[in-house]
Amino acid sequence: MINKHYEHVILVSLDTLRADCIESSPIAYNFKKKYKTQIKLNTECLDEIIAGGAYFNNCISAAPVTSVSHASYFTGLWPKKHGVYEYFNRKISKPTIFEFAQKAGYSTIFQTDFPIILGDYLGFDKGVDHYHIEDEAGALGRVIKGGDKKTFSFFHFGGIHYPYGFHTYKFGKEAYVNKIKMLEKKYHVAMDHEPMDIHDESFRNSRDKKLLSRYKAIIKKMYDGKFYDELFNLYLEGINFFIKNRLAKFLKDVKKFVDENNALLVIFSDHGEGWDENTHGHYNSLNDEVLRVPLIFYGKGVHVGKRFDLVRTIDLTPTIINKLSGCDYVGSFDGADLGVFDKGRLLEKKRLALAQFWYHGNPEKFIRHQTSVFKNKRLVKPMKTYLSKETAFGGLNRIFMSYSPAGELLARKNQVKKNEVFVETQSNGKIKELERFLKKYNKIPQLHAKKVKDVTAEIKRHLSDLGYNI
């Protein structure tokens, strides 16, 4: 092993990137088993990093929701342990990797495209020295120009999330506008429709709000018409557009910095994307295609190769925390070290994965909740939610359950993986193990409701600098 500790750690989150949507992934194009598409992935910047790093081919996210998934990455804990098990309702209640790094003397930097759900509202700014919004160049500049200062940085990109490839006009320019016009014409969607889905992850100016509203109307029309293949094609086109127009240059600069310094790069995703009669993008889905995400480690000292063990997003923090210079953390995580820095090291024991989706009941209820937070600028009591769906993975087996608001079991599936696709199977000993795993997890008491507070002056200042009027 070359490096005992790293002076620089860079985390990169590619929101909504599926594991089979990277050209060099062992399961690349697995989506063709479900969707009709001829689109070729152009992921060269990721392929180059995978070729020189450690790639985990079977990483399962703790939730199909951005806030829950990231909180699990950053704490090494299951959602009910860290408190953020819903989309936008409670704050992180446990220390994050940023707090550990900050205490160890690192300058901590956080860049996100989604400041509403990855910001002060839910406690994602804890332990963060410098918070950036839609400004990866400025955030990366702090890393590169930091001199002798140790840095721990995080870069979150929302460009793969819908509106696929664009995020905002700032990044999509006229290609974004023209795509909307073309789709409105093709699917006969009026541009002056009354918006129905107005919830958002970002603060947007009036033009971007209108563009996003038009895009969502198109998606609704396509989904109602069951144009699932066409929706997935939009997603693939978005991946290629985002990589070409935003990610490629960024990763080129990051890779150069990592190669020339004592640095570690970790690239991951929070969840994937899918479309069918039971899956609307990702928000309500626990399908394998949504929960299976890429996880890449790159840097001097990383054991290069592709790994096929079942691992979890909660394993990130336990893997890198002991690589922080000056960090003397002694404690326990739900996740475990992935052993990427020790050649030939196998995982210590078999790992089980789980994911849940907690629902608030209806979109109108949630919009009222979020609108109240923004409008009143005050503490808001969390909404009442219920466990809607849950799943557990173990090796090649998987179980899935869905429930009514009253807790009544609505559906159950026992599944086994064959040729990278889960199919129905009879209950067996391994399924029983997963049942016990979920039962034990669900005995963990829900944390006392923590209230969601207003945006800090620091975030407001950044938004003002970006030209937003809030």
Secondary structure, 3 states (H helix, E strand, C coil): CCCCCECEEEEEEECCCCCCCCCCCCCCCHHHHCCCCCCCCCCHHHHHHHHCCEEEEEEECCCCCHHHHHHHHHHCCCHHHHCCCCCCCCCCCCCCHHHHHHHCCCEEEEEECCCCCCCHHHCCCCCCCEEEECCHHHHHHHHHCCCCCCEEEEEEECCCCCCCCCCCHHHHHHHHHHHHHHHHHHHCCCCCCCCCCCCCCCCCCHHHHHHHHHHHHHHHHHHHCCCHHHHHHHHHHHHHHHHHHHHHHHHHHHHHHHHHCCEEEEEECCCCCEEECCEEECCCCCCHHHHEEEEEEEECCCCCEEECCCEEHHHHHHHHHHHECCCCCCCCCCCCCCCCCCCCCCCCCCCEEEEEEEECCCHHHHHHHHHHHHHHCCCECCCCCEEEEEEEEECCEEEEEEECCCCCEEEEEEEEEECCEEEECCCCHHHHHHHHHHHHHHCCCCCCCCCECCCCHHHHHHHHHCCCCC
